[in-house]
């Protein structure tokens, strides 16, 4: 194994030297799902206008599409679906390159397509280092042959074998390649390895055991079906996808805050703007619940990192006010800057820009 890894590292180093400097890799992982709230509204619309996708997947890969559909159902205008052609197939096993020909055939007759994704089913587990390398080289060749198209690499879904298993080794092989050569990576396995609180589950499997624990104490949105897993896992897959596409579309995290202009079509009925805003010591969000249920109010920074948990409580129907005192979860005053209040409850999904001004 050490000799194989060394050969891969040497090959990557030579490729880097040959290509020279390029843009940094874009990696959509669990942190990307966490940072979904920081994506500017303008990025969603721009991605829909400028990107056309070809996505080859079977059941596990359908989780991405389910997540996108869940977001579109929650915010039909803001998070409407992208234009995507889905192909019934995946990356196969043992170095199978049967996915390459359909890709070339589609791109040959669809010049409007500018993004290609292929997912694994069980192939990242049932594979060899040589098979993974064949996948990486084939993707790299497609990038050279279709330079106007962005090709998205993927890791395989968790299988419960843990960090010492074949899956982790193969996934890390893909990660090493993508980071060294500045590729675009949708880290499927990493997204399902972490819960939204930042707890790591290295021995997880496709079913996502942390999802059950999380949804037992948090408000989790439903879905018709999340193949082989649970709805919150699919949702985070959709969030990470949007983050990735916003990055590909030119957005840099922290460069522009979300567009939170209030209109009748974007604000949840029964809510009013945070006040005061900007603020020095505290700001209050007022909202109305049509029915009782679990309400969460988290404050995140411009990069999507959680700063404060203001509330996680079951509230009765009616009008409510929640106040953030400007302190972080460790009791320190939050520095001056832009933050986002993420308020979620029954029939309620709100992401509001707030400004701390000292």
C-alpha positions, 0 to 999 in steps of 0.5 A, a space after each residue: 500500500 505504501 508503494 502505491 500511495 507513493 506512486 500516486 503522490 509522485 504522479 500528482 506532484 509531476 502533474 502539478 509541476 507540469 500545469 503550474 499554478 491554478 485556482 484552488 480546489 473547490 471542495 463541497 463537504 460538510 462545512 459547505 452544507 453548514 455554510 449554505 446560509 451564507 450563499 447570496 440569493 443572487 448566486 442561486 438565480 445566476 447558477 440557474 441561468 448559466 449552468 446546465 448539468 449532466 448527472 450520472 447516478 443510481 440510487 445513492 447518487 439520487 440523494 443529491 437530487 432529493 436534497 435539491 427538491 427538498 430545498 425547492 419545496 421549502 423556497 420555490 422561488 429562491 431555491 428553485 431547481 437547476 436544469 439537470 439531465 439525469 443519466 441512469 448509471 454510476 461510476 461502476 467498480 474495478 476500474 470500469 470506465 463504461 461511464 465515459 462514453 455516455 459522457 462524451 456522447 452527451 457533450 457532443 450533441 449538447 454544447 449548452 452543457 457545462 457541468 458534469 457529475 458522476 456518482 458512485 454506488 458501491 463502487 468506491 468500496 468494491 474497488 482497487 487503487 488501480 481502479 480509482 486511479 483509472 477513474 481519476 485519469 479518465 476524469 482528467 482526460 475529459 477535462 482536457 478534451 472538454 475545457 469549457 465543461 467543469 467536471 465534478 469528482 465525487 467520493 463514495 458513500 459511507 459503508 460502516 467500515 471506518 477509517 481503516 476500511 478500503 472505502 476510506 483509503 479510496 476516498 482519500 485517494 480521490 481527495 489527494 488528487 483533487 486537492 493537489 490538482 485543484 479539482 472540483 470535489 463533491 465530498 459525498 462521504 464527508 457530508 454524511 460523516 458530520 452532523 450539523 453540530 460538528 460532531 464526527 461519525 467516522 464509523 457511519 454508514 449510508 443509513 446515517 445513524 446520527 440522522 436519527 439522533 439529530 432528528 429526535 431533538 431537532 426539527 427535521 424536514 420531511 421528504 418523499 424518500 431519501 434513498 438508503 438514508 434519511 431526509 436530513 442527510 439528503 437535505 445537506 447533500 442539496 445544500 452542499 451542492 448549491 454551495 459548490 455551484 455558487 463557488 463555481 459561479 464566481 462567489 467567494 465566501 465572505 465576499 458578499 452577504 446574502 441578499 435579504 431584501 424583504 418582499 412579500 414573496 421571500 419573507 415568511 408570513 407573520 415575521 417582521 425585520 430584526 430590530 434594532 439592526 444594526 445593533 450594539 448589545 442585542 437584537 430581537 426577531 419577532 415571528 408568529 407560529 401557526 401551530 406549536 412546534 420546535 423552533 431553532 434560532 442559530 446565529 452564523 457568521 458570513 462563512 456559515 460557521 455557527 456563532 450562537 445558539 439563541 433558542 432550541 425549544 418547543 413553542 406554542 402557536 402565536 406571536 413570539 420574540 427571541 433576542 440575541 444578546 450579541 454573545 457567542 456560545 462561549 460567552 464572549 461578545 461577537 466581533 463587529 461584522 455581518 451575521 445571519 440569524 437562521 430561524 426555523 420552525 413549523 411553517 417557518 424558514 428565515 435567514 436574516 442578515 444582522 449587523 453587530 456594530 460596536 
